[in-house]
Amino acid sequence: MASFRRMTFLLMPLLLLICAPATQAKTLAERSIFERLFQGPKVINVVEDFLTFWDAMKDKPLAQQRYWWKRMVEDKYRDYFERAVYRNSDVKTRRALLDEFLVRVPERIEALREFNRHINDPHISPLIGAFVAFKTRFPDYQQPRDIYIGLSLFRFDSAVRPVQNEAGVPDTLCLGADVLCGYSPDELQVALLHEFFHLYHFGFLFQQPLLDEFRTPHMPLMIEGMAVAATEAMLPGHPPAFYLHFSEDNHKAQEHDLRANAGRFLELIAGNAPPEQYEAWFRNTPTDTVPSRGGYLLGYEVTRRVLAALPLEQMVRLAPAQLREHAEEQLAEIAGRQILVLATAEQR
């Protein structure tokens, strides 16, 4: 009997995988619609395989879930998980991320199922709606690569990651369905438009990629600030905190400290600080010295001031050196340090 139970445990997920083509077949027409819309690139659905895995493994011990997760989900999308989720993490960190996900995800399963149904339905898909809205505003945009309806292990809602190249150039829209399934329709629309703008912007920035140039503090500041401003332009009618993904209290507090924060970030740019010194400005978790997502607000304020004189269609084509000039000039104005910046510029 024990031997029979062990054999059943080993064979059940394999039988489910054999049956999976029936589940996948029903979405072939939907995928062809996505492919025609995007003129080639596909929508790759990791969530379908995860739900198949979960239906088989939901009542199993964590060790068994971990074992079959790798074989039924992770191994099928190795590049996605390696480059978009784990991002060179060590074995211990990966285990911790996966264990936390498997413990937390049961409360999200029904929301994930509903999200998966909606995003794959060509008649109501928020992904199609966001793409059409983006193309209406930026008609020259062409979808560069496949899109992943993926899982982020609760690390991100959506992001552009270097999944389909080995050079580290961000090229692929990755949706963290486990996070996005908890968003309202407007919040989901904002997240998708924000990332489509990143893809559009990167099409200009990475024409001749010099990745070292993108490790300087002004680049994430301008990249994120421009995406926030572009999303506001495409989906107007909400307060700034909504586009920044801030609470109202957080927004008010950071507005109050804007001058001081601008001065501190200006010093990071002037010192060509490495990523480990400025990355905290673009994280959700505040520190004793850096506010949560503080770089997004600073970048948004810089972008708003530049857009008073330059249309977004022209700003998106600026080279990294030009973006740095604008970042320094506008941050200095916010911080009241115009004279300092002019003196520094004359010394170069």
C-alpha positions, 0 to 999 in steps of 0.5 A: 500500500505504501508503495502504491501511494508513493507511485501515485504521488510520482505519477499524478503530476505527470498525468496532469501534464499529459492532460494540459494540452486540452487546457492550452488548446482552448486558448490557442485562438486567444493567443493568435489574437494577441500575436496578431495584435502585437505583430509577432510577439506572444503572450506566454502564460505561466499562470496556467501551468501554476494553476495546474500545479496547484490543483494537484499539489495544494494539499501536499506537504511543503517539501512535495510542493517545492519538488513539483513546483520546479518540475511543473512550473519553474523548469518550463520557464527557466529564463523567466524565473532566473532573469526576472524573479530570482535575478542571480540569488543564491540557493538559500534566498531562492528557497526562502522566496519560494517557501514564502510564496507557497505559504502565502499564495492560497489566499490569492488562488481564486483572485489569480483564477479570475485575473487569468480569465480576464487577462486572456479574454480578448473581449475584456483583456486589460492587457489588450486595453492598455496596449491599444490605449498606449498605441493611441498615444504613441502610434510608432510603438512596436511590441519588441518581445514576448510578454509573460503573464507570470508570477513574481513570488510577491516581489513585483507587480509588473516590470521590464526585465532582461529575459530574452537576451544575455547582455542584461538589457531590459527587454521583456514585460513581466507581469506579477499576476500574484500581485496584480490580481489584488489590484483594482481595474484602474490600478492595473491599467496604470501598472500596464501603461507604466511598463509599456512606456518603459518598453517604448523608452528603452527602445530609444535608450538601448539602441546602442546599449552601454550598460555602465552608463545606466548604472548612474543615479540619474537614469532610474530617476528619469526613467521612472519619473518619465513613466509616471508622468506618461501614465498620468498623461494617458490616464488623467483624472487621478491625484499624483499619489495614485500614479506614484503608487503612494498613500496620501499620507506618504505623498504629503510627507514626501512633498514636505521633504521634497527640497531636502530630498532633492538636495540629497539625490543631487549629491548622489548624481554629482558623486556618480554613486553606484547602485548600492547607494541609490537603489533604496530610493526606488524600493517600497520599503523606507529606511531611516534616511530614504523615503519609500519610492522617493526616487519616483516622486523626485523623477516625476517632479523633474519630468513635470518641469522639463515637460513644460518646455519639451513635449514627451515625444521629444523627451523620450528620445533624449540621450542619457547625458541630456537626461542627466543635465535636466535632472541636475538642473531641475533637482538644483532648482527644487533644492535651491542650489542653482549656483552650486550646479553652475559652478560644478558645470564650469569646473568640468 
